[in-house]
Amino acid sequence: VQLQASGGGLVQAGGSLTISCAASGRTHSLYPMGWFRQAPGKEREFVAAITWAGEESPDKTYYAGSVKGRFTISRDNAKSTCYLQMNNLKPEDTAVYYCTADRNYRGGRHYTPDWWGQGTLVTVSS
């Protein structure tokens, strides 16, 4: 599975930004996906994840406490793309955001990526 993140940029505090992750490879549209981020001088941390529940069931989402209520993860399986909509951005959200996929994820906090894409930089100015 190849993951290509895009959409990062510079935004003012309180603003919004949506980043995208395009997946490619065999059966890619069936995999749960998620986002991690790494701020300068800090460890990489989990941001959000979404399951792949199939055509007849709603997907489940899970968020880190620091972004819950401000960020929304979604997916468009027809486009093989995962999105992270980020609202009310704060300077502490500044980081490189990494797109990931986890073939076994079923929801909740135990999200363990099998594949990583390159990052996209999000910078929030105060």
mmCIF file of the C-alpha atoms, coordinates in Angstrom:
data_MODEL
# 
_entry.id   MODEL 
# 
loop_
_atom_site.group_PDB 
_atom_site.id 
_atom_site.type_symbol 
_atom_site.label_atom_id 
_atom_site.label_alt_id 
_atom_site.label_comp_id 
_atom_site.label_asym_id 
_atom_site.label_entity_id 
_atom_site.label_seq_id 
_atom_site.pdbx_PDB_ins_code 
_atom_site.Cartn_x 
_atom_site.Cartn_y 
_atom_site.Cartn_z 
_atom_site.occupancy 
_atom_site.B_iso_or_equiv 
_atom_site.pdbx_formal_charge 
_atom_site.auth_seq_id 
_atom_site.auth_comp_id 
_atom_site.auth_asym_id 
_atom_site.auth_atom_id 
_atom_site.pdbx_PDB_model_num 
ATOM 1   C CA . VAL A 1 1   ? 0.000   0.000  0.000  1.00 0.00 ? 1   VAL A CA 1 
ATOM 2   C CA . GLN A 1 2   ? 1.291   3.435  -0.944 1.00 0.00 ? 2   GLN A CA 1 
ATOM 3   C CA . LEU A 1 3   ? 0.004   6.488  0.899  1.00 0.00 ? 3   LEU A CA 1 
ATOM 4   C CA . GLN A 1 4   ? 0.375   10.037 -0.392 1.00 0.00 ? 4   GLN A CA 1 
ATOM 5   C CA . ALA A 1 5   ? -0.512  12.888 1.942  1.00 0.00 ? 5   ALA A CA 1 
ATOM 6   C CA . SER A 1 6   ? -1.170  16.419 0.723  1.00 0.00 ? 6   SER A CA 1 
ATOM 7   C CA . GLY A 1 7   ? -2.825  19.678 1.659  1.00 0.00 ? 7   GLY A CA 1 
ATOM 8   C CA . GLY A 1 8   ? -0.560  20.955 4.392  1.00 0.00 ? 8   GLY A CA 1 
ATOM 9   C CA . GLY A 1 9   ? 0.255   24.624 4.673  1.00 0.00 ? 9   GLY A CA 1 
ATOM 10  C CA . LEU A 1 10  ? 0.304   27.741 6.794  1.00 0.00 ? 10  LEU A CA 1 
ATOM 11  C CA . VAL A 1 11  ? -2.853  28.805 8.612  1.00 0.00 ? 11  VAL A CA 1 
ATOM 12  C CA . GLN A 1 12  ? -3.605  31.301 11.354 1.00 0.00 ? 12  GLN A CA 1 
ATOM 13  C CA . ALA A 1 13  ? -4.710  30.212 14.788 1.00 0.00 ? 13  ALA A CA 1 
ATOM 14  C CA . GLY A 1 14  ? -8.452  29.655 14.850 1.00 0.00 ? 14  GLY A CA 1 
ATOM 15  C CA . GLY A 1 15  ? -8.490  28.777 11.182 1.00 0.00 ? 15  GLY A CA 1 
ATOM 16  C CA . SER A 1 16  ? -9.272  25.551 9.367  1.00 0.00 ? 16  SER A CA 1 
ATOM 17  C CA . LEU A 1 17  ? -7.430  23.232 7.042  1.00 0.00 ? 17  LEU A CA 1 
ATOM 18  C CA . THR A 1 18  ? -8.186  19.870 5.446  1.00 0.00 ? 18  THR A CA 1 
ATOM 19  C CA . ILE A 1 19  ? -5.420  17.453 4.571  1.00 0.00 ? 19  ILE A CA 1 
ATOM 20  C CA . SER A 1 20  ? -5.838  14.413 2.356  1.00 0.00 ? 20  SER A CA 1 
ATOM 21  C CA . CYS A 1 21  ? -4.286  11.002 1.935  1.00 0.00 ? 21  CYS A CA 1 
ATOM 22  C CA . ALA A 1 22  ? -4.586  9.112  -1.324 1.00 0.00 ? 22  ALA A CA 1 
ATOM 23  C CA . ALA A 1 23  ? -4.059  5.368  -1.078 1.00 0.00 ? 23  ALA A CA 1 
ATOM 24  C CA . SER A 1 24  ? -2.996  3.059  -3.863 1.00 0.00 ? 24  SER A CA 1 
ATOM 25  C CA . GLY A 1 25  ? -2.104  -0.579 -4.145 1.00 0.00 ? 25  GLY A CA 1 
ATOM 26  C CA . ARG A 1 26  ? -3.974  -3.880 -4.042 1.00 0.00 ? 26  ARG A CA 1 
ATOM 27  C CA . THR A 1 27  ? -7.289  -3.790 -2.042 1.00 0.00 ? 27  THR A CA 1 
ATOM 28  C CA . HIS A 1 28  ? -6.298  -0.472 -0.530 1.00 0.00 ? 28  HIS A CA 1 
ATOM 29  C CA . SER A 1 29  ? -9.863  0.726  -0.168 1.00 0.00 ? 29  SER A CA 1 
ATOM 30  C CA . LEU A 1 30  ? -10.588 -2.001 2.374  1.00 0.00 ? 30  LEU A CA 1 
ATOM 31  C CA . TYR A 1 31  ? -8.065  -0.828 4.960  1.00 0.00 ? 31  TYR A CA 1 
ATOM 32  C CA . PRO A 1 32  ? -8.738  1.298  8.003  1.00 0.00 ? 32  PRO A CA 1 
ATOM 33  C CA . MET A 1 33  ? -6.728  4.507  7.961  1.00 0.00 ? 33  MET A CA 1 
ATOM 34  C CA . GLY A 1 34  ? -5.454  7.084  10.373 1.00 0.00 ? 34  GLY A CA 1 
ATOM 35  C CA . TRP A 1 35  ? -3.217  10.053 11.039 1.00 0.00 ? 35  TRP A CA 1 
ATOM 36  C CA . PHE A 1 36  ? -0.238  10.636 13.278 1.00 0.00 ? 36  PHE A CA 1 
ATOM 37  C CA . ARG A 1 37  ? 1.708   13.856 13.765 1.00 0.00 ? 37  ARG A CA 1 
ATOM 38  C CA . GLN A 1 38  ? 5.129   14.883 14.938 1.00 0.00 ? 38  GLN A CA 1 
ATOM 39  C CA . ALA A 1 39  ? 5.872   18.348 16.220 1.00 0.00 ? 39  ALA A CA 1 
ATOM 40  C CA . PRO A 1 40  ? 9.404   19.763 16.270 1.00 0.00 ? 40  PRO A CA 1 
ATOM 41  C CA . GLY A 1 41  ? 11.384  18.236 19.105 1.00 0.00 ? 41  GLY A CA 1 
ATOM 42  C CA . LYS A 1 42  ? 8.551   15.936 20.143 1.00 0.00 ? 42  LYS A CA 1 
ATOM 43  C CA . GLU A 1 43  ? 7.657   12.297 19.682 1.00 0.00 ? 43  GLU A CA 1 
ATOM 44  C CA . ARG A 1 44  ? 5.247   11.166 17.037 1.00 0.00 ? 44  ARG A CA 1 
ATOM 45  C CA . GLU A 1 45  ? 1.681   10.919 18.374 1.00 0.00 ? 45  GLU A CA 1 
ATOM 46  C CA . PHE A 1 46  ? -1.619  9.445  17.291 1.00 0.00 ? 46  PHE A CA 1 
ATOM 47  C CA . VAL A 1 47  ? -4.241  11.893 16.005 1.00 0.00 ? 47  VAL A CA 1 
ATOM 48  C CA . ALA A 1 48  ? -7.238  10.040 14.573 1.00 0.00 ? 48  ALA A CA 1 
ATOM 49  C CA . ALA A 1 49  ? -8.329  6.787  12.944 1.00 0.00 ? 49  ALA A CA 1 
ATOM 50  C CA . ILE A 1 50  ? -11.285 5.453  10.978 1.00 0.00 ? 50  ILE A CA 1 
ATOM 51  C CA . THR A 1 51  ? -12.351 1.889  10.360 1.00 0.00 ? 51  THR A CA 1 
ATOM 52  C CA . TRP A 1 52  ? -13.448 0.260  7.139  1.00 0.00 ? 52  TRP A CA 1 
ATOM 53  C CA . ALA A 1 53  ? -16.802 -1.280 8.031  1.00 0.00 ? 53  ALA A CA 1 
ATOM 54  C CA . GLY A 1 54  ? -18.026 -2.182 4.580  1.00 0.00 ? 54  GLY A CA 1 
ATOM 55  C CA . GLU A 1 55  ? -20.846 -0.847 2.491  1.00 0.00 ? 55  GLU A CA 1 
ATOM 56  C CA . GLU A 1 56  ? -23.671 -1.570 4.957  1.00 0.00 ? 56  GLU A CA 1 
ATOM 57  C CA . SER A 1 57  ? -22.190 -0.444 8.243  1.00 0.00 ? 57  SER A CA 1 
ATOM 58  C CA . PRO A 1 58  ? -21.039 2.977  9.427  1.00 0.00 ? 58  PRO A CA 1 
ATOM 59  C CA . ASP A 1 59  ? -17.337 3.460  9.954  1.00 0.00 ? 59  ASP A CA 1 
ATOM 60  C CA . LYS A 1 60  ? -16.088 4.055  13.476 1.00 0.00 ? 60  LYS A CA 1 
ATOM 61  C CA . THR A 1 61  ? -13.797 6.944  14.327 1.00 0.00 ? 61  THR A CA 1 
ATOM 62  C CA . TYR A 1 62  ? -11.448 7.558  17.222 1.00 0.00 ? 62  TYR A CA 1 
ATOM 63  C CA . TYR A 1 63  ? -9.565  10.712 18.205 1.00 0.00 ? 63  TYR A CA 1 
ATOM 64  C CA . ALA A 1 64  ? -6.789  11.768 20.487 1.00 0.00 ? 64  ALA A CA 1 
ATOM 65  C CA . GLY A 1 65  ? -8.089  13.863 23.355 1.00 0.00 ? 65  GLY A CA 1 
ATOM 66  C CA . SER A 1 66  ? -6.152  16.905 22.208 1.00 0.00 ? 66  SER A CA 1 
ATOM 67  C CA . VAL A 1 67  ? -8.037  17.099 18.896 1.00 0.00 ? 67  VAL A CA 1 
ATOM 68  C CA . LYS A 1 68  ? -11.435 15.628 19.751 1.00 0.00 ? 68  LYS A CA 1 
ATOM 69  C CA . GLY A 1 69  ? -14.192 18.073 18.890 1.00 0.00 ? 69  GLY A CA 1 
ATOM 70  C CA . ARG A 1 70  ? -11.924 20.065 16.561 1.00 0.00 ? 70  ARG A CA 1 
ATOM 71  C CA . PHE A 1 71  ? -10.730 17.480 14.016 1.00 0.00 ? 71  PHE A CA 1 
ATOM 72  C CA . THR A 1 72  ? -12.844 15.167 11.856 1.00 0.00 ? 72  THR A CA 1 
ATOM 73  C CA . ILE A 1 73  ? -11.526 12.134 10.012 1.00 0.00 ? 73  ILE A CA 1 
ATOM 74  C CA . SER A 1 74  ? -13.457 10.773 7.052  1.00 0.00 ? 74  SER A CA 1 
ATOM 75  C CA . ARG A 1 75  ? -12.930 8.637  3.985  1.00 0.00 ? 75  ARG A CA 1 
ATOM 76  C CA . ASP A 1 76  ? -14.129 8.439  0.411  1.00 0.00 ? 76  ASP A CA 1 
ATOM 77  C CA . ASN A 1 77  ? -13.668 4.863  -0.680 1.00 0.00 ? 77  ASN A CA 1 
ATOM 78  C CA . ALA A 1 78  ? -14.575 5.610  -4.287 1.00 0.00 ? 78  ALA A CA 1 
ATOM 79  C CA . LYS A 1 79  ? -11.572 7.927  -4.391 1.00 0.00 ? 79  LYS A CA 1 
ATOM 80  C CA . SER A 1 80  ? -9.401  5.798  -2.090 1.00 0.00 ? 80  SER A CA 1 
ATOM 81  C CA . THR A 1 81  ? -8.819  8.901  -0.022 1.00 0.00 ? 81  THR A CA 1 
ATOM 82  C CA . CYS A 1 82  ? -8.855  9.710  3.673  1.00 0.00 ? 82  CYS A CA 1 
ATOM 83  C CA . TYR A 1 83  ? -9.338  13.266 4.934  1.00 0.00 ? 83  TYR A CA 1 
ATOM 84  C CA . LEU A 1 84  ? -8.559  15.077 8.140  1.00 0.00 ? 84  LEU A CA 1 
ATOM 85  C CA . GLN A 1 85  ? -10.573 18.251 8.581  1.00 0.00 ? 85  GLN A CA 1 
ATOM 86  C CA . MET A 1 86  ? -8.966  20.458 11.209 1.00 0.00 ? 86  MET A CA 1 
ATOM 87  C CA . ASN A 1 87  ? -10.942 23.325 12.746 1.00 0.00 ? 87  ASN A CA 1 
ATOM 88  C CA . ASN A 1 88  ? -10.070 25.880 15.398 1.00 0.00 ? 88  ASN A CA 1 
ATOM 89  C CA . LEU A 1 89  ? -6.388  25.205 14.851 1.00 0.00 ? 89  LEU A CA 1 
ATOM 90  C CA . LYS A 1 90  ? -3.919  26.097 17.573 1.00 0.00 ? 90  LYS A CA 1 
ATOM 91  C CA . PRO A 1 91  ? -0.181  26.794 17.375 1.00 0.00 ? 91  PRO A CA 1 
ATOM 92  C CA . GLU A 1 92  ? 0.394   23.519 19.222 1.00 0.00 ? 92  GLU A CA 1 
ATOM 93  C CA . ASP A 1 93  ? -1.159  21.690 16.263 1.00 0.00 ? 93  ASP A CA 1 
ATOM 94  C CA . THR A 1 94  ? 1.916   22.629 14.223 1.00 0.00 ? 94  THR A CA 1 
ATOM 95  C CA . ALA A 1 95  ? 3.483   19.372 13.079 1.00 0.00 ? 95  ALA A CA 1 
ATOM 96  C CA . VAL A 1 96  ? 4.224   17.069 10.201 1.00 0.00 ? 96  VAL A CA 1 
ATOM 97  C CA . TYR A 1 97  ? 1.107   14.962 9.715  1.00 0.00 ? 97  TYR A CA 1 
ATOM 98  C CA . TYR A 1 98  ? 1.546   11.365 8.555  1.00 0.00 ? 98  TYR A CA 1 
ATOM 99  C CA . CYS A 1 99  ? -1.031  9.244  6.811  1.00 0.00 ? 99  CYS A CA 1 
ATOM 100 C CA . THR A 1 100 ? -1.203  5.584  7.818  1.00 0.00 ? 100 THR A CA 1 
ATOM 101 C CA . ALA A 1 101 ? -3.172  2.375  7.273  1.00 0.00 ? 101 ALA A CA 1 
ATOM 102 C CA . ASP A 1 102 ? -3.818  -0.511 9.677  1.00 0.00 ? 102 ASP A CA 1 
ATOM 103 C CA . ARG A 1 103 ? -5.209  -3.690 8.167  1.00 0.00 ? 103 ARG A CA 1 
ATOM 104 C CA . ASN A 1 104 ? -6.584  -5.025 11.476 1.00 0.00 ? 104 ASN A CA 1 
ATOM 105 C CA . TYR A 1 105 ? -8.063  -1.932 13.104 1.00 0.00 ? 105 TYR A CA 1 
ATOM 106 C CA . ARG A 1 106 ? -11.606 -2.415 14.429 1.00 0.00 ? 106 ARG A CA 1 
ATOM 107 C CA . GLY A 1 107 ? -12.023 0.792  16.448 1.00 0.00 ? 107 GLY A CA 1 
ATOM 108 C CA . GLY A 1 108 ? -10.898 2.262  19.734 1.00 0.00 ? 108 GLY A CA 1 
ATOM 109 C CA . ARG A 1 109 ? -7.464  3.312  20.879 1.00 0.00 ? 109 ARG A CA 1 
ATOM 110 C CA . HIS A 1 110 ? -5.440  0.334  19.632 1.00 0.00 ? 110 HIS A CA 1 
ATOM 111 C CA . TYR A 1 111 ? -4.456  1.577  16.219 1.00 0.00 ? 111 TYR A CA 1 
ATOM 112 C CA . THR A 1 112 ? -1.162  0.131  14.961 1.00 0.00 ? 112 THR A CA 1 
ATOM 113 C CA . PRO A 1 113 ? -0.178  1.127  11.419 1.00 0.00 ? 113 PRO A CA 1 
ATOM 114 C CA . ASP A 1 114 ? 1.108   -1.382 8.927  1.00 0.00 ? 114 ASP A CA 1 
ATOM 115 C CA . TRP A 1 115 ? 1.918   1.296  6.362  1.00 0.00 ? 115 TRP A CA 1 
ATOM 116 C CA . TRP A 1 116 ? 3.124   4.887  6.559  1.00 0.00 ? 116 TRP A CA 1 
ATOM 117 C CA . GLY A 1 117 ? 3.078   7.640  3.988  1.00 0.00 ? 117 GLY A CA 1 
ATOM 118 C CA . GLN A 1 118 ? 5.285   10.666 3.786  1.00 0.00 ? 118 GLN A CA 1 
ATOM 119 C CA . GLY A 1 119 ? 4.226   13.620 5.895  1.00 0.00 ? 119 GLY A CA 1 
ATOM 120 C CA . THR A 1 120 ? 2.627   16.908 5.092  1.00 0.00 ? 120 THR A CA 1 
ATOM 121 C CA . LEU A 1 121 ? 3.577   19.968 7.139  1.00 0.00 ? 121 LEU A CA 1 
ATOM 122 C CA . VAL A 1 122 ? 0.898   21.982 8.900  1.00 0.00 ? 122 VAL A CA 1 
ATOM 123 C CA . THR A 1 123 ? 2.015   25.250 10.449 1.00 0.00 ? 123 THR A CA 1 
ATOM 124 C CA . VAL A 1 124 ? -0.317  27.263 12.659 1.00 0.00 ? 124 VAL A CA 1 
ATOM 125 C CA . SER A 1 125 ? 0.724   30.831 13.363 1.00 0.00 ? 125 SER A CA 1 
ATOM 126 C CA . SER A 1 126 ? -0.351  32.674 16.481 1.00 0.00 ? 126 SER A CA 1 
# 
